Amino acid sequence: MAKIDRGTCELCRRNDVELTVHHLIPKEMGGTFQPTALLCRPCHKQIHAIYENQELAIRLYTIELLKEDEKIGAFLKWIKKQPSSKLVHTKKPNNRKRK
């Protein structure tokens, strides 16, 4: 996760957060030179905790598509209320945990 600077997260829209570069199509799926989005670290980590790269590449390759997906909806509703200084721990859903 490449750290950029501080600004507004394109997903949760919180201001004055540390931003990272999110490849909308994962690099391993051919997205190295494709569009990116600037996301706060909690949103970026949550995306990769919930979704597999294949799903991101095929179905969730824009910020708008991510915002509309129900799996991340509850997280976005919660994170929007959190101060930018709050440290957030990400947990993978049970169906994504390695056994």
C-alpha positions, 0 to 999 in steps of 0.5 A: 500500500503506497502512502501518499499524503493527507486528503479526502478518501474517495470511498468514505469521504472522510477529510484529513486522512492519510491516503493510500493508492488503491488499484481499482483492478488489482495489479495481479489481475492486470491493473498495474497501469489501470485507474487508481483511487486514493483511499484511507488506510481503513477503507483500503484494508477493509476492501482487501479483507472482504473481497478477493482480487478476482471479484474486485477486477470483475465486479467492483472496479470503480468507486461507485460500484464499491459504494453500492455493494452491500458487503462494504455498506455497513463498514462505510456507514460506521467509518464515516462517523469515526475521527480521522485519527482513530486506528481501525482494526480490520477483520476478515469475514469468516468465509475469507479466513484461512483454515 
